[in-house]
Every structure is written in structure tokens, then in C-alpha cells.
Amino acid sequence: MDSKKIEVTLVKSPIGYSLRQKNTVRALGLRRLGQTVEHADSEVVRGMIQKVSHLVKVTE
């Protein structure tokens, strides 16, 4: 089965945001500004992205 992939890029620093949002960014595998990671498109990942949507850019 070919699961869809989404690319998540950190475009804004989580500095100044809550620890919870920083932890969400880290859980997505993002460490530095401009870094892009690839995830399987799942409801869990979509929920995490929604919580930090102001910090990341998503490419399908």
C-alpha cells in the first residue's frame, strides 16, 4: 500500500511560544529553521501540524 507523504518545513522559530508548542515542533523531528522532514500522512501528524501551523509550512 502506497501511503501518502507530506513534507513539513520549519519556517518560524518556536522561541517565545509555549513549551508545549516547542515540544510539538521537536516531536515532528524539526530542530532548526528551514529544516524539512517527511512524514506519512496520518491523522496524528495532521493534528500536530495544526497545533503549530503558524510555525510550519506543509507540502503534499
N, C-alpha and C positions, 0 to 999 in steps of 0.2 A: 504494500500500500504506500503510495507516494504522499506523505504528509506535507502540507504547505509550510514554507519557511517565511519568517519575517525578519528583517534586519532592523535593529534598534541602535540609534546613534545618540550619544550624549551631546547635546548642543548648548546646555546651560549648566553652570556649576550648581551643585546642591548646597554649597556653603550659604548659610543664612536661612536654610529651610530646616524643618523639624528632623530630629534623629530618625524618626520613622521613615521619612521620605529618603533620607540618605541611605538607610538600610535597604530600602526597596531598590534604589539605583544599584547598590552593591550586589544585591541578590540577582539582578538582571545580568550581572557579570561586567558592569561598566566601572572602570577605575579612573580613566582620565578623559578630559574634554576631547571631543572629536572621535573617540573610540567607537567602533561599530562591532556589534556582536550579532550572531544569528541564532534564532530560537525557532523551535517548532511552534506553529500557530495553534495555541490551546487557550482555553478559557482562563486558566490560571495566569498565563503570561499576559493575556489581554487585560486582565484585571490589574496586574502590576503596572502595566504601561499606562492605564487610565489614571492611576493614582499619581503618577509623576509625568503626565502628558505635557506639562509646561516646561519640562527639562529635557525631553527626548523627542527625536524625530523617527517615525516609523516608515519603512519601505517594505512593500509586499513582494 
